Amino acid sequence: MSCQRFTLRLEFHMPPDTQNDYRAIKGFAISSLYWGIVGLLVGILISLQLVYPSLNFTPWLTYTRSSQK
């Protein structure tokens, strides 16, 4: 018995004047990187404020376990 190899080739023929537009994908990628970094920095700030209460500078940036008077 001989072993034969079968391959399936899919070829898509697009018109030569068609070009891919990656502006939307690039915008979503940049936006996700931006908000990922912002979220990371906010998480670090909150965790540091919980560990070191002296880092609570202004009331609108404060995240504490209990109210301090």
PDB file of N, CA, C, O and CB in Angstrom:
ATOM      1  N   MET A   1       0.838  -1.183   0.000  1.00  0.00           N
ATOM      2  CA  MET A   1       0.000   0.000   0.000  1.00  0.00           C
ATOM      3  C   MET A   1       0.884   1.248   0.000  1.00  0.00           C
ATOM      4  O   MET A   1       1.900   1.318   0.691  1.00  0.00           O
ATOM      5  CB  MET A   1      -0.954  -0.003   1.219  1.00  0.00           C
ATOM      6  N   SER A   2       0.481   2.182  -0.762  1.00  0.00           N
ATOM      7  CA  SER A   2       1.228   3.432  -0.796  1.00  0.00           C
ATOM      8  C   SER A   2       0.472   4.499  -0.011  1.00  0.00           C
ATOM      9  O   SER A   2      -0.759   4.535  -0.004  1.00  0.00           O
ATOM     10  CB  SER A   2       1.468   3.891  -2.254  1.00  0.00           C
ATOM     11  N   CYS A   3       1.210   5.336   0.625  1.00  0.00           N
ATOM     12  CA  CYS A   3       0.620   6.412   1.433  1.00  0.00           C
ATOM     13  C   CYS A   3       0.620   7.688   0.593  1.00  0.00           C
ATOM     14  O   CYS A   3       1.660   8.110   0.088  1.00  0.00           O
ATOM     15  CB  CYS A   3       1.414   6.623   2.785  1.00  0.00           C
ATOM     16  N   GLN A   4      -0.521   8.276   0.455  1.00  0.00           N
ATOM     17  CA  GLN A   4      -0.627   9.510  -0.322  1.00  0.00           C
ATOM     18  C   GLN A   4      -0.931  10.671   0.624  1.00  0.00           C
ATOM     19  O   GLN A   4      -1.662  10.525   1.604  1.00  0.00           O
ATOM     20  CB  GLN A   4      -1.729   9.387  -1.421  1.00  0.00           C
ATOM     21  N   ARG A   5      -0.374  11.779   0.317  1.00  0.00           N
ATOM     22  CA  ARG A   5      -0.573  12.967   1.137  1.00  0.00           C
ATOM     23  C   ARG A   5      -1.598  13.868   0.450  1.00  0.00           C
ATOM     24  O   ARG A   5      -1.467  14.213  -0.725  1.00  0.00           O
ATOM     25  CB  ARG A   5       0.775  13.725   1.369  1.00  0.00           C
ATOM     26  N   PHE A   6      -2.613  14.234   1.214  1.00  0.00           N
ATOM     27  CA  PHE A   6      -3.647  15.119   0.688  1.00  0.00           C
ATOM     28  C   PHE A   6      -3.525  16.469   1.375  1.00  0.00           C
ATOM     29  O   PHE A   6      -3.449  16.531   2.602  1.00  0.00           O
ATOM     30  CB  PHE A   6      -5.068  14.514   0.896  1.00  0.00           C
ATOM     31  N   THR A   7      -3.504  17.511   0.633  1.00  0.00           N
ATOM     32  CA  THR A   7      -3.461  18.851   1.189  1.00  0.00           C
ATOM     33  C   THR A   7      -4.631  19.656   0.665  1.00  0.00           C
ATOM     34  O   THR A   7      -5.070  19.490  -0.473  1.00  0.00           O
ATOM     35  CB  THR A   7      -2.134  19.542   0.853  1.00  0.00           C
ATOM     36  N   LEU A   8      -5.109  20.506   1.500  1.00  0.00           N
ATOM     37  CA  LEU A   8      -6.224  21.379   1.145  1.00  0.00           C
ATOM     38  C   LEU A   8      -5.690  22.800   1.092  1.00  0.00           C
ATOM     39  O   LEU A   8      -5.197  23.324   2.091  1.00  0.00           O
ATOM     40  CB  LEU A   8      -7.412  21.252   2.168  1.00  0.00           C
ATOM     41  N   ARG A   9      -5.787  23.412  -0.056  1.00  0.00           N
ATOM     42  CA  ARG A   9      -5.310  24.785  -0.219  1.00  0.00           C
ATOM     43  C   ARG A   9      -6.495  25.688  -0.485  1.00  0.00           C
ATOM     44  O   ARG A   9      -7.275  25.477  -1.414  1.00  0.00           O
ATOM     45  CB  ARG A   9      -4.272  24.890  -1.367  1.00  0.00           C
ATOM     46  N   LEU A  10      -6.605  26.695   0.354  1.00  0.00           N
ATOM     47  CA  LEU A  10      -7.648  27.694   0.164  1.00  0.00           C
ATOM     48  C   LEU A  10      -6.980  28.979  -0.299  1.00  0.00           C
ATOM     49  O   LEU A  10      -6.100  29.509   0.380  1.00  0.00           O
ATOM     50  CB  LEU A  10      -8.475  27.922   1.476  1.00  0.00           C
ATOM     51  N   GLU A  11      -7.384  29.459  -1.409  1.00  0.00           N
ATOM     52  CA  GLU A  11      -6.828  30.694  -1.937  1.00  0.00           C
ATOM     53  C   GLU A  11      -7.963  31.672  -2.175  1.00  0.00           C
ATOM     54  O   GLU A  11      -8.970  31.358  -2.809  1.00  0.00           O
ATOM     55  CB  GLU A  11      -6.029  30.441  -3.240  1.00  0.00           C
ATOM     56  N   PHE A  12      -7.767  32.848  -1.655  1.00  0.00           N
ATOM     57  CA  PHE A  12      -8.752  33.899  -1.838  1.00  0.00           C
ATOM     58  C   PHE A  12      -8.145  34.951  -2.756  1.00  0.00           C
ATOM     59  O   PHE A  12      -7.069  35.482  -2.483  1.00  0.00           O
ATOM     60  CB  PHE A  12      -9.190  34.519  -0.469  1.00  0.00           C
ATOM     61  N   HIS A  13      -8.815  35.233  -3.799  1.00  0.00           N
ATOM     62  CA  HIS A  13      -8.325  36.221  -4.753  1.00  0.00           C
ATOM     63  C   HIS A  13      -9.115  37.513  -4.552  1.00  0.00           C
ATOM     64  O   HIS A  13     -10.316  37.580  -4.813  1.00  0.00           O
ATOM     65  CB  HIS A  13      -8.453  35.702  -6.228  1.00  0.00           C
ATOM     66  N   MET A  14      -8.402  38.533  -4.078  1.00  0.00           N
ATOM     67  CA  MET A  14      -9.013  39.836  -3.877  1.00  0.00           C
ATOM     68  C   MET A  14      -8.545  40.767  -4.980  1.00  0.00           C
ATOM     69  O   MET A  14      -7.449  40.603  -5.516  1.00  0.00           O
ATOM     70  CB  MET A  14      -8.668  40.410  -2.480  1.00  0.00           C
ATOM     71  N   PRO A  15      -9.359  41.724  -5.311  1.00  0.00           N
ATOM     72  CA  PRO A  15      -8.929  42.683  -6.330  1.00  0.00           C
ATOM     73  C   PRO A  15      -7.651  43.400  -5.896  1.00  0.00           C
ATOM     74  O   PRO A  15      -7.475  43.649  -4.703  1.00  0.00           O
ATOM     75  CB  PRO A  15     -10.045  43.708  -6.609  1.00  0.00           C
ATOM     76  N   PRO A  16      -6.765  43.734  -6.813  1.00  0.00           N
ATOM     77  CA  PRO A  16      -5.481  44.350  -6.439  1.00  0.00           C
ATOM     78  C   PRO A  16      -5.631  45.741  -5.836  1.00  0.00           C
ATOM     79  O   PRO A  16      -4.727  46.197  -5.136  1.00  0.00           O
ATOM     80  CB  PRO A  16      -4.584  44.432  -7.648  1.00  0.00           C
ATOM     81  N   ASP A  17      -6.739  46.427  -6.084  1.00  0.00           N
ATOM     82  CA  ASP A  17      -6.896  47.768  -5.523  1.00  0.00           C
ATOM     83  C   ASP A  17      -7.434  47.746  -4.095  1.00  0.00           C
ATOM     84  O   ASP A  17      -7.604  48.805  -3.491  1.00  0.00           O
ATOM     85  CB  ASP A  17      -7.818  48.587  -6.398  1.00  0.00           C
ATOM     86  N   THR A  18      -7.702  46.578  -3.549  1.00  0.00           N
ATOM     87  CA  THR A  18      -8.201  46.468  -2.186  1.00  0.00           C
ATOM     88  C   THR A  18      -7.031  46.490  -1.209  1.00  0.00           C
ATOM     89  O   THR A  18      -6.085  45.712  -1.335  1.00  0.00           O
ATOM     90  CB  THR A  18      -9.036  45.180  -2.008  1.00  0.00           C
ATOM     91  N   GLN A  19      -7.111  47.394  -0.233  1.00  0.00           N
ATOM     92  CA  GLN A  19      -6.082  47.477   0.799  1.00  0.00           C
ATOM     93  C   GLN A  19      -6.749  47.379   2.156  1.00  0.00           C
ATOM     94  O   GLN A  19      -7.887  47.811   2.339  1.00  0.00           O
ATOM     95  CB  GLN A  19      -5.262  48.792   0.678  1.00  0.00           C
ATOM     96  N   ASN A  20      -6.032  46.809   3.096  1.00  0.00           N
ATOM     97  CA  ASN A  20      -6.567  46.683   4.445  1.00  0.00           C
ATOM     98  C   ASN A  20      -6.422  48.009   5.184  1.00  0.00           C
ATOM     99  O   ASN A  20      -5.412  48.703   5.061  1.00  0.00           O
ATOM    100  CB  ASN A  20      -5.853  45.551   5.214  1.00  0.00           C
ATOM    101  N   ASP A  21      -7.449  48.342   5.948  1.00  0.00           N
ATOM    102  CA  ASP A  21      -7.437  49.557   6.735  1.00  0.00           C
ATOM    103  C   ASP A  21      -7.432  49.156   8.211  1.00  0.00           C
ATOM    104  O   ASP A  21      -8.429  48.661   8.737  1.00  0.00           O
ATOM    105  CB  ASP A  21      -8.661  50.474   6.391  1.00  0.00           C
ATOM    106  N   TYR A  22      -6.314  49.374   8.856  1.00  0.00           N
ATOM    107  CA  TYR A  22      -6.144  48.948  10.236  1.00  0.00           C
ATOM    108  C   TYR A  22      -6.311  50.096  11.233  1.00  0.00           C
ATOM    109  O   TYR A  22      -5.883  49.970  12.380  1.00  0.00           O
ATOM    110  CB  TYR A  22      -4.787  48.319  10.410  1.00  0.00           C
ATOM    111  N   ARG A  23      -6.914  51.198  10.829  1.00  0.00           N
ATOM    112  CA  ARG A  23      -7.056  52.330  11.748  1.00  0.00           C
ATOM    113  C   ARG A  23      -7.927  51.999  12.946  1.00  0.00           C
ATOM    114  O   ARG A  23      -7.595  52.393  14.064  1.00  0.00           O
ATOM    115  CB  ARG A  23      -7.632  53.518  11.021  1.00  0.00           C
ATOM    116  N   ALA A  24      -9.026  51.292  12.750  1.00  0.00           N
ATOM    117  CA  ALA A  24      -9.913  50.948  13.864  1.00  0.00           C
ATOM    118  C   ALA A  24      -9.226  49.982  14.826  1.00  0.00           C
ATOM    119  O   ALA A  24      -9.340  50.134  16.043  1.00  0.00           O
ATOM    120  CB  ALA A  24     -11.223  50.332  13.339  1.00  0.00           C
ATOM    121  N   ILE A  25      -8.526  49.005  14.298  1.00  0.00           N
ATOM    122  CA  ILE A  25      -7.826  48.040  15.145  1.00  0.00           C
ATOM    123  C   ILE A  25      -6.716  48.735  15.929  1.00  0.00           C
ATOM    124  O   ILE A  25      -6.519  48.467  17.114  1.00  0.00           O
ATOM    125  CB  ILE A  25      -7.245  46.889  14.293  1.00  0.00           C
ATOM    126  N   LYS A  26      -6.001  49.620  15.261  1.00  0.00           N
ATOM    127  CA  LYS A  26      -4.934  50.359  15.927  1.00  0.00           C
ATOM    128  C   LYS A  26      -5.501  51.254  17.028  1.00  0.00           C
ATOM    129  O   LYS A  26      -4.900  51.375  18.095  1.00  0.00           O
ATOM    130  CB  LYS A  26      -4.149  51.198  14.910  1.00  0.00           C
ATOM    131  N   GLY A  27      -6.649  51.880  16.779  1.00  0.00           N
ATOM    132  CA  GLY A  27      -7.277  52.722  17.796  1.00  0.00           C
ATOM    133  C   GLY A  27      -7.714  51.931  19.013  1.00  0.00           C
ATOM    134  O   GLY A  27      -7.515  52.374  20.144  1.00  0.00           O
ATOM    135  N   PHE A  28      -8.310  50.758  18.794  1.00  0.00           N
ATOM    136  CA  PHE A  28      -8.712  49.923  19.924  1.00  0.00           C
ATOM    137  C   PHE A  28      -7.503  49.416  20.700  1.00  0.00           C
ATOM    138  O   PHE A  28      -7.552  49.338  21.928  1.00  0.00           O
ATOM    139  CB  PHE A  28      -9.550  48.744  19.438  1.00  0.00           C
ATOM    140  N   ALA A  29      -6.429  49.072  20.014  1.00  0.00           N
ATOM    141  CA  ALA A  29      -5.218  48.591  20.690  1.00  0.00           C
ATOM    142  C   ALA A  29      -4.600  49.689  21.549  1.00  0.00           C
ATOM    143  O   ALA A  29      -4.208  49.441  22.689  1.00  0.00           O
ATOM    144  CB  ALA A  29      -4.192  48.086  19.661  1.00  0.00           C
ATOM    145  N   ILE A  30      -4.511  50.893  21.008  1.00  0.00           N
ATOM    146  CA  ILE A  30      -3.944  52.006  21.769  1.00  0.00           C
ATOM    147  C   ILE A  30      -4.846  52.359  22.944  1.00  0.00           C
ATOM    148  O   ILE A  30      -4.354  52.643  24.036  1.00  0.00           O
ATOM    149  CB  ILE A  30      -3.738  53.236  20.864  1.00  0.00           C
ATOM    150  N   SER A  31      -6.158  52.345  22.733  1.00  0.00           N
ATOM    151  CA  SER A  31      -7.093  52.643  23.814  1.00  0.00           C
ATOM    152  C   SER A  31      -7.008  51.610  24.926  1.00  0.00           C
ATOM    153  O   SER A  31      -7.048  51.971  26.102  1.00  0.00           O
ATOM    154  CB  SER A  31      -8.513  52.712  23.279  1.00  0.00           C
ATOM    155  N   SER A  32      -6.894  50.342  24.582  1.00  0.00           N
ATOM    156  CA  SER A  32      -6.807  49.309  25.619  1.00  0.00           C
ATOM    157  C   SER A  32      -5.498  49.418  26.394  1.00  0.00           C
ATOM    158  O   SER A  32      -5.479  49.191  27.603  1.00  0.00           O
ATOM    159  CB  SER A  32      -6.934  47.910  24.996  1.00  0.00           C
ATOM    160  N   LEU A  33      -4.408  49.760  25.718  1.00  0.00           N
ATOM    161  CA  LEU A  33      -3.144  49.973  26.431  1.00  0.00           C
ATOM    162  C   LEU A  33      -3.240  51.165  27.379  1.00  0.00           C
ATOM    163  O   LEU A  33      -2.768  51.101  28.514  1.00  0.00           O
ATOM    164  CB  LEU A  33      -1.998  50.188  25.433  1.00  0.00           C
ATOM    165  N   TYR A  34      -3.853  52.253  26.910  1.00  0.00           N
ATOM    166  CA  TYR A  34      -3.996  53.444  27.744  1.00  0.00           C
ATOM    167  C   TYR A  34      -4.804  53.138  28.999  1.00  0.00           C
ATOM    168  O   TYR A  34      -4.362  53.439  30.108  1.00  0.00           O
ATOM    169  CB  TYR A  34      -4.661  54.575  26.952  1.00  0.00           C
ATOM    170  N   TRP A  35      -5.987  52.541  28.835  1.00  0.00           N
ATOM    171  CA  TRP A  35      -6.837  52.267  29.993  1.00  0.00           C
ATOM    172  C   TRP A  35      -6.259  51.175  30.881  1.00  0.00           C
ATOM    173  O   TRP A  35      -6.530  51.155  32.081  1.00  0.00           O
ATOM    174  CB  TRP A  35      -8.227  51.872  29.538  1.00  0.00           C
ATOM    175  N   GLY A  36      -5.471  50.268  30.316  1.00  0.00           N
ATOM    176  CA  GLY A  36      -4.782  49.274  31.132  1.00  0.00           C
ATOM    177  C   GLY A  36      -3.759  49.919  32.048  1.00  0.00           C
ATOM    178  O   GLY A  36      -3.651  49.556  33.219  1.00  0.00           O
ATOM    179  N   ILE A  37      -3.008  50.874  31.517  1.00  0.00           N
ATOM    180  CA  ILE A  37      -2.009  51.578  32.325  1.00  0.00           C
ATOM    181  C   ILE A  37      -2.688  52.448  33.374  1.00  0.00           C
ATOM    182  O   ILE A  37      -2.236  52.498  34.518  1.00  0.00           O
ATOM    183  CB  ILE A  37      -1.094  52.438  31.431  1.00  0.00           C
ATOM    184  N   VAL A  38      -3.775  53.140  33.002  1.00  0.00           N
ATOM    185  CA  VAL A  38      -4.502  53.971  33.971  1.00  0.00           C
ATOM    186  C   VAL A  38      -5.057  53.103  35.100  1.00  0.00           C
ATOM    187  O   VAL A  38      -4.938  53.468  36.270  1.00  0.00           O
ATOM    188  CB  VAL A  38      -5.652  54.748  33.274  1.00  0.00           C
ATOM    189  N   GLY A  39      -5.652  51.975  34.773  1.00  0.00           N
ATOM    190  CA  GLY A  39      -6.186  51.082  35.792  1.00  0.00           C
ATOM    191  C   GLY A  39      -5.104  50.527  36.698  1.00  0.00           C
ATOM    192  O   GLY A  39      -5.307  50.389  37.905  1.00  0.00           O
ATOM    193  N   LEU A  40      -3.957  50.209  36.120  1.00  0.00           N
ATOM    194  CA  LEU A  40      -2.841  49.708  36.913  1.00  0.00           C
ATOM    195  C   LEU A  40      -2.364  50.764  37.899  1.00  0.00           C
ATOM    196  O   LEU A  40      -2.125  50.457  39.067  1.00  0.00           O
ATOM    197  CB  LEU A  40      -1.689  49.273  36.004  1.00  0.00           C
ATOM    198  N   LEU A  41      -2.223  52.007  37.443  1.00  0.00           N
ATOM    199  CA  LEU A  41      -1.761  53.075  38.324  1.00  0.00           C
ATOM    200  C   LEU A  41      -2.766  53.386  39.427  1.00  0.00           C
ATOM    201  O   LEU A  41      -2.372  53.646  40.564  1.00  0.00           O
ATOM    202  CB  LEU A  41      -1.483  54.327  37.518  1.00  0.00           C
ATOM    203  N   VAL A  42      -4.047  53.364  39.110  1.00  0.00           N
ATOM    204  CA  VAL A  42      -5.065  53.591  40.141  1.00  0.00           C
ATOM    205  C   VAL A  42      -5.045  52.459  41.159  1.00  0.00           C
ATOM    206  O   VAL A  42      -5.173  52.714  42.356  1.00  0.00           O
ATOM    207  CB  VAL A  42      -6.471  53.716  39.508  1.00  0.00           C
ATOM    208  N   GLY A  43      -4.890  51.235  40.720  1.00  0.00           N
ATOM    209  CA  GLY A  43      -4.807  50.097  41.636  1.00  0.00           C
ATOM    210  C   GLY A  43      -3.604  50.185  42.551  1.00  0.00           C
ATOM    211  O   GLY A  43      -3.696  49.871  43.737  1.00  0.00           O
ATOM    212  N   ILE A  44      -2.460  50.616  41.996  1.00  0.00           N
ATOM    213  CA  ILE A  44      -1.262  50.787  42.826  1.00  0.00           C
ATOM    214  C   ILE A  44      -1.479  51.891  43.853  1.00  0.00           C
ATOM    215  O   ILE A  44      -1.098  51.739  45.013  1.00  0.00           O
ATOM    216  CB  ILE A  44      -0.032  51.108  41.949  1.00  0.00           C
ATOM    217  N   LEU A  45      -2.090  53.007  43.436  1.00  0.00           N
ATOM    218  CA  LEU A  45      -2.361  54.112  44.366  1.00  0.00           C
ATOM    219  C   LEU A  45      -3.274  53.659  45.500  1.00  0.00           C
ATOM    220  O   LEU A  45      -3.007  53.954  46.665  1.00  0.00           O
ATOM    221  CB  LEU A  45      -2.997  55.300  43.622  1.00  0.00           C
ATOM    222  N   ILE A  46      -4.342  52.951  45.172  1.00  0.00           N
ATOM    223  CA  ILE A  46      -5.276  52.487  46.203  1.00  0.00           C
ATOM    224  C   ILE A  46      -4.597  51.508  47.145  1.00  0.00           C
ATOM    225  O   ILE A  46      -4.779  51.603  48.359  1.00  0.00           O
ATOM    226  CB  ILE A  46      -6.506  51.832  45.562  1.00  0.00           C
ATOM    227  N   SER A  47      -3.822  50.574  46.621  1.00  0.00           N
ATOM    228  CA  SER A  47      -3.170  49.602  47.495  1.00  0.00           C
ATOM    229  C   SER A  47      -2.130  50.266  48.393  1.00  0.00           C
ATOM    230  O   SER A  47      -1.989  49.892  49.557  1.00  0.00           O
ATOM    231  CB  SER A  47      -2.515  48.501  46.664  1.00  0.00           C
ATOM    232  N   LEU A  48      -1.404  51.243  47.864  1.00  0.00           N
ATOM    233  CA  LEU A  48      -0.435  51.950  48.702  1.00  0.00           C
ATOM    234  C   LEU A  48      -1.119  52.789  49.775  1.00  0.00           C
ATOM    235  O   LEU A  48      -0.594  52.916  50.881  1.00  0.00           O
ATOM    236  CB  LEU A  48       0.453  52.838  47.842  1.00  0.00           C
ATOM    237  N   GLN A  49      -2.280  53.363  49.470  1.00  0.00           N
ATOM    238  CA  GLN A  49      -3.010  54.133  50.476  1.00  0.00           C
ATOM    239  C   GLN A  49      -3.539  53.236  51.585  1.00  0.00           C
ATOM    240  O   GLN A  49      -3.625  53.664  52.736  1.00  0.00           O
ATOM    241  CB  GLN A  49      -4.163  54.894  49.827  1.00  0.00           C
ATOM    242  N   LEU A  50      -3.894  52.001  51.258  1.00  0.00           N
ATOM    243  CA  LEU A  50      -4.350  51.081  52.298  1.00  0.00           C
ATOM    244  C   LEU A  50      -3.197  50.635  53.189  1.00  0.00           C
ATOM    245  O   LEU A  50      -3.390  50.423  54.386  1.00  0.00           O
ATOM    246  CB  LEU A  50      -5.026  49.864  51.670  1.00  0.00           C
ATOM    247  N   VAL A  51      -2.014  50.492  52.630  1.00  0.00           N
ATOM    248  CA  VAL A  51      -0.855  50.059  53.419  1.00  0.00           C
ATOM    249  C   VAL A  51      -0.245  51.232  54.183  1.00  0.00           C
ATOM    250  O   VAL A  51       0.112  51.092  55.353  1.00  0.00           O
ATOM    251  CB  VAL A  51       0.205  49.416  52.507  1.00  0.00           C
ATOM    252  N   TYR A  52      -0.124  52.381  53.532  1.00  0.00           N
ATOM    253  CA  TYR A  52       0.475  53.567  54.144  1.00  0.00           C
ATOM    254  C   TYR A  52      -0.562  54.695  54.161  1.00  0.00           C
ATOM    255  O   TYR A  52      -0.688  55.417  53.172  1.00  0.00           O
ATOM    256  CB  TYR A  52       1.767  54.007  53.371  1.00  0.00           C
ATOM    257  N   PRO A  53      -1.305  54.863  55.256  1.00  0.00           N
ATOM    258  CA  PRO A  53      -2.344  55.912  55.296  1.00  0.00           C
ATOM    259  C   PRO A  53      -1.789  57.328  55.144  1.00  0.00           C
ATOM    260  O   PRO A  53      -2.549  58.247  54.839  1.00  0.00           O
ATOM    261  CB  PRO A  53      -3.108  55.821  56.596  1.00  0.00           C
ATOM    262  N   SER A  54      -0.504  57.524  55.345  1.00  0.00           N
ATOM    263  CA  SER A  54       0.065  58.861  55.194  1.00  0.00           C
ATOM    264  C   SER A  54       0.089  59.314  53.739  1.00  0.00           C
ATOM    265  O   SER A  54       0.352  60.486  53.470  1.00  0.00           O
ATOM    266  CB  SER A  54       1.468  58.895  55.763  1.00  0.00           C
ATOM    267  N   LEU A  55      -0.178  58.416  52.798  1.00  0.00           N
ATOM    268  CA  LEU A  55      -0.206  58.777  51.380  1.00  0.00           C
ATOM    269  C   LEU A  55      -1.543  59.353  50.938  1.00  0.00           C
ATOM    270  O   LEU A  55      -1.713  59.662  49.759  1.00  0.00           O
ATOM    271  CB  LEU A  55       0.118  57.574  50.542  1.00  0.00           C
ATOM    272  N   ASN A  56      -2.498  59.506  51.855  1.00  0.00           N
ATOM    273  CA  ASN A  56      -3.794  60.107  51.525  1.00  0.00           C
ATOM    274  C   ASN A  56      -3.629  61.621  51.491  1.00  0.00           C
ATOM    275  O   ASN A  56      -3.789  62.292  52.510  1.00  0.00           O
ATOM    276  CB  ASN A  56      -4.898  59.686  52.556  1.00  0.00           C
ATOM    277  N   PHE A  57      -3.311  62.150  50.324  1.00  0.00           N
ATOM    278  CA  PHE A  57      -3.000  63.573  50.185  1.00  0.00           C
ATOM    279  C   PHE A  57      -4.260  64.434  50.169  1.00  0.00           C
ATOM    280  O   PHE A  57      -4.425  65.301  51.027  1.00  0.00           O
ATOM    281  CB  PHE A  57      -2.200  63.811  48.914  1.00  0.00           C
ATOM    282  N   THR A  58      -5.109  64.215  49.248  1.00  0.00           N
ATOM    283  CA  THR A  58      -6.313  65.023  49.118  1.00  0.00           C
ATOM    284  C   THR A  58      -7.539  64.147  49.344  1.00  0.00           C
ATOM    285  O   THR A  58      -7.475  62.937  49.125  1.00  0.00           O
ATOM    286  CB  THR A  58      -6.374  65.705  47.730  1.00  0.00           C
ATOM    287  N   PRO A  59      -8.653  64.732  49.776  1.00  0.00           N
ATOM    288  CA  PRO A  59      -9.838  63.911  50.054  1.00  0.00           C
ATOM    289  C   PRO A  59     -10.394  63.205  48.820  1.00  0.00           C
ATOM    290  O   PRO A  59     -10.954  62.117  48.951  1.00  0.00           O
ATOM    291  CB  PRO A  59     -10.916  64.768  50.659  1.00  0.00           C
ATOM    292  N   TRP A  60     -10.262  63.779  47.642  1.00  0.00           N
ATOM    293  CA  TRP A  60     -10.833  63.146  46.451  1.00  0.00           C
ATOM    294  C   TRP A  60      -9.957  62.040  45.892  1.00  0.00           C
ATOM    295  O   TRP A  60     -10.381  61.332  44.979  1.00  0.00           O
ATOM    296  CB  TRP A  60     -11.070  64.179  45.386  1.00  0.00           C
ATOM    297  N   LEU A  61      -8.745  61.869  46.413  1.00  0.00           N
ATOM    298  CA  LEU A  61      -7.890  60.741  46.041  1.00  0.00           C
ATOM    299  C   LEU A  61      -7.769  59.716  47.165  1.00  0.00           C
ATOM    300  O   LEU A  61      -6.912  58.833  47.111  1.00  0.00           O
ATOM    301  CB  LEU A  61      -6.508  61.241  45.652  1.00  0.00           C
ATOM    302  N   THR A  62      -8.623  59.828  48.182  1.00  0.00           N
ATOM    303  CA  THR A  62      -8.499  58.985  49.360  1.00  0.00           C
ATOM    304  C   THR A  62      -9.369  57.747  49.248  1.00  0.00           C
ATOM    305  O   THR A  62     -10.541  57.832  48.882  1.00  0.00           O
ATOM    306  CB  THR A  62      -8.864  59.764  50.607  1.00  0.00           C
ATOM    307  N   TYR A  63      -8.799  56.612  49.560  1.00  0.00           N
ATOM    308  CA  TYR A  63      -9.525  55.346  49.629  1.00  0.00           C
ATOM    309  C   TYR A  63      -9.044  54.681  50.905  1.00  0.00           C
ATOM    310  O   TYR A  63      -7.959  54.100  50.930  1.00  0.00           O
ATOM    311  CB  TYR A  63      -9.282  54.427  48.343  1.00  0.00           C
ATOM    312  N   THR A  64      -9.844  54.758  51.974  1.00  0.00           N
ATOM    313  CA  THR A  64      -9.407  54.249  53.263  1.00  0.00           C
ATOM    314  C   THR A  64     -10.330  53.170  53.779  1.00  0.00           C
ATOM    315  O   THR A  64     -11.441  52.994  53.279  1.00  0.00           O
ATOM    316  CB  THR A  64      -9.316  55.369  54.266  1.00  0.00           C
ATOM    317  N   ARG A  65      -9.863  52.448  54.785  1.00  0.00           N
ATOM    318  CA  ARG A  65     -10.677  51.411  55.408  1.00  0.00           C
ATOM    319  C   ARG A  65     -11.690  52.000  56.365  1.00  0.00           C
ATOM    320  O   ARG A  65     -12.790  51.466  56.512  1.00  0.00           O
ATOM    321  CB  ARG A  65      -9.799  50.418  56.137  1.00  0.00           C
ATOM    322  N   SER A  66     -11.337  53.088  57.014  1.00  0.00           N
ATOM    323  CA  SER A  66     -12.271  53.754  57.919  1.00  0.00           C
ATOM    324  C   SER A  66     -12.043  55.252  57.826  1.00  0.00           C
ATOM    325  O   SER A  66     -10.988  55.700  57.377  1.00  0.00           O
ATOM    326  CB  SER A  66     -12.098  53.253  59.388  1.00  0.00           C
ATOM    327  N   SER A  67     -13.021  56.015  58.244  1.00  0.00           N
ATOM    328  CA  SER A  67     -12.880  57.470  58.189  1.00  0.00           C
ATOM    329  C   SER A  67     -11.986  57.930  59.318  1.00  0.00           C
ATOM    330  O   SER A  67     -12.148  57.516  60.466  1.00  0.00           O
ATOM    331  CB  SER A  67     -14.256  58.169  58.268  1.00  0.00           C
ATOM    332  N   GLN A  68     -11.048  58.783  58.984  1.00  0.00           N
ATOM    333  CA  GLN A  68     -10.106  59.304  59.973  1.00  0.00           C
ATOM    334  C   GLN A  68     -10.421  60.771  60.212  1.00  0.00           C
ATOM    335  O   GLN A  68     -10.542  61.560  59.275  1.00  0.00           O
ATOM    336  CB  GLN A  68      -8.629  59.120  59.505  1.00  0.00           C
ATOM    337  N   LYS A  69     -10.550  61.118  61.481  1.00  0.00           N
ATOM    338  CA  LYS A  69     -10.837  62.516  61.824  1.00  0.00           C
ATOM    339  C   LYS A  69      -9.739  63.099  62.667  1.00  0.00           C
ATOM    340  O   LYS A  69      -9.810  64.266  63.051  1.00  0.00           O
ATOM    341  CB  LYS A  69     -12.164  62.634  62.554  1.00  0.00           C
TER     342      LYS A  69
END
